[in-house]
Amino acid sequence: MTTGNIQLLGDTLAKAKAEDRAALIAYLPAGFPTVDGGIAAIKAAFDGGADVVEVGLPHSDPVLDGPVIQTADDIALRGGVKIADVMRTVREAHEATGKPVLVMTYWNPIDRYGIERFTEELAAAGGAGCILPDLPVQESAVWREHADKRGLATVFVVAPSSKDARLATITAAGSGFVYAASRMGVTGTRASVGEQAADLVRRTRATSELPVCVGLGVSNAAQAKEVAGFADGVIVGSAFVQRILDADGDEAAGLAAVRELAGELAEGVRRVS
């Protein structure tokens, strides 16, 4: 039976910690601006210094995502992106780099596709696991059983509103790492990431040995440095997507911009004071 790369994910996060820095986790949607273009963008993010990449499975109603990622999802969906393209994106990005690649997806597409089929294909593609922002922990047992069997991480999202008892329930069920949303609301760049995130990381760590990685709002090296001061990983999505949108169809310029941003952020997460 093919198994996925949860071990590689764990080793990658542990290596960053051993180097006294936070891991840099980049997010890019599959099929954006095209399937091939999306694969190239992920490779560029890894080339620039990302440790891990989350591949977004485009969704018509992405409740957690702000306008930038919604725009990218719309472009991907209009281009006809399918789950098979997401799996191909994971496979080619992982094979080209040997780095851990996760899928970030809402629950509905997996439910429709079939849990067993999805986990089997993701493991076969070399995927490290899934981030599932809208799957309630209490409804996740069947998913987790299949994911565990296939060597895939199940990453749950915690928010500043999560009470301590709730955090303990979520972290006990999760694997790989915990995705800490820096604030309430949707993804997007922010002027400041702030105190809420540091408090959430502290409270989450009190319940679990899992690495805690912070996303929602980190867009530049200064913010990456700030978050790296208290988190195990820094997750950046909208800023990468925006660079591709700003390139306005010039693929080479978009890839160069992604690589450059990854390099700046990788510097940021290494400057842990």
Salt bridges, closest charged atoms under 4 A:
GLU19 OE2 - LYS15 NZ 2.85
GLU19 OE1 - ARG21 NE 2.72
ASP36 OD1 - ARG88 NH2 2.38
ASP47 OD2 - ARG259 NE 3.94
ASP51 OD1 - ARG21 NH2 2.94
GLU92 OE2 - ARG88 NE 2.88
GLU120 OE1 - ARG150 NH2 3.13
GLU121 OE2 - ARG117 NE 3.49
ASP164 OD1 - ARG203 NH1 2.58
ASP199 OD1 - ARG202 NH2 2.45
ASP199 OD2 - ARG203 NE 3.36
ASP232 OD1 - ARG205 NH2 3.16
GLU260 OE1 - ARG243 NH1 3.69
GLU264 OE1 - ARG243 NH2 3.91
GLU267 OE1 - ARG271 NH1 3.77
